[in-house]
């Protein structure tokens, strides 16, 4: 690998404020905000909108769509006039 052309690969905390969870991993992403982790060290923190703790697929809280109402509206709008 060439020296000086790659971004720094360092520990970073990713935090999901909506779920109240955070995890420490390594990344090249940078952030001006920092947080003190459980080991006493200070790491850059990146706030994310969705994580596995808040995503409906992983939590099992899927939204149920009103598909029957949609089908009926479609049939009314585009159904054959002879039926």
C-alpha positions as CSV (number, residue, x, y, z in Angstrom):
1,X,0.0,0.0,0.0
2,X,1.2,3.5,-0.7
3,X,1.9,5.7,2.3
4,X,-0.1,8.8,2.9
5,X,-3.0,8.3,0.5
6,X,-5.4,6.2,2.7
7,X,-7.8,7.7,5.3
8,X,-7.2,6.9,9.0
9,X,-8.9,3.7,10.1
10,X,-9.7,4.2,13.7
11,X,-12.3,3.4,16.4
12,X,-15.6,5.3,16.0
13,X,-18.8,5.1,18.0
14,X,-22.0,4.9,16.0
15,X,-25.1,6.1,18.0
16,X,-28.8,5.7,17.3
17,X,-30.5,8.4,19.4
18,X,-34.0,7.1,18.6
19,X,-33.3,3.7,20.0
20,X,-30.8,4.9,22.7
21,X,-28.1,2.5,21.6
22,X,-24.5,2.9,20.5
23,X,-21.7,0.6,19.4
24,X,-18.0,0.9,19.0
25,X,-16.4,-0.2,15.8
26,X,-13.6,0.8,13.4
27,X,-14.2,3.1,10.5
28,X,-12.7,5.8,8.2
29,X,-15.5,8.2,8.8
30,X,-14.7,11.4,10.6
31,X,-16.7,13.5,13.1
32,X,-16.2,16.7,15.1
33,X,-18.3,15.3,17.9
34,X,-16.8,13.0,20.5
35,X,-18.1,10.8,23.3
36,X,-16.5,9.1,26.3
37,X,-16.9,5.3,26.0
38,X,-17.2,2.8,28.9
39,X,-13.4,2.1,28.8
40,X,-12.7,5.8,29.6
41,X,-11.3,6.7,26.2
42,X,-12.8,9.4,24.0
43,X,-13.9,8.5,20.5
44,X,-15.5,10.4,17.6
45,X,-19.2,9.7,17.5
46,X,-21.5,9.5,14.4
47,X,-25.3,9.8,14.9
48,X,-27.3,7.5,12.6
49,X,-31.0,7.7,11.7
50,X,-31.6,4.0,11.5
51,X,-29.7,1.0,13.0
52,X,-30.5,-2.6,13.7
53,X,-32.0,-1.5,17.1
54,X,-34.6,0.8,15.4
55,X,-35.2,-0.7,11.9
56,X,-38.6,-2.4,11.6
57,X,-37.2,-5.4,9.8
58,X,-34.9,-6.3,12.7
59,X,-37.2,-5.3,15.5
60,X,-40.3,-7.0,14.1
61,X,-42.4,-3.9,14.2
62,X,-43.5,-3.8,10.6
63,X,-46.2,-1.5,9.3
64,X,-49.3,-3.2,7.9
65,X,-50.5,-1.6,4.8
66,X,-54.2,-1.5,3.9
67,X,-53.8,-3.5,0.7
68,X,-57.5,-4.5,0.5
69,X,-58.5,-0.8,0.3
70,X,-55.8,-0.2,-2.4
71,X,-57.1,-3.1,-4.5
72,X,-60.7,-1.9,-4.3
73,X,-59.7,1.6,-5.3
74,X,-57.7,0.3,-8.2
75,X,-60.6,-1.9,-9.4
76,X,-63.0,1.1,-9.1
77,X,-60.7,3.4,-11.0
78,X,-59.5,1.0,-13.8
79,X,-62.0,-1.9,-13.7
80,X,-64.0,-2.8,-16.7
81,X,-67.3,-1.0,-17.2
82,X,-69.1,-4.1,-18.4
83,X,-68.7,-6.0,-15.1
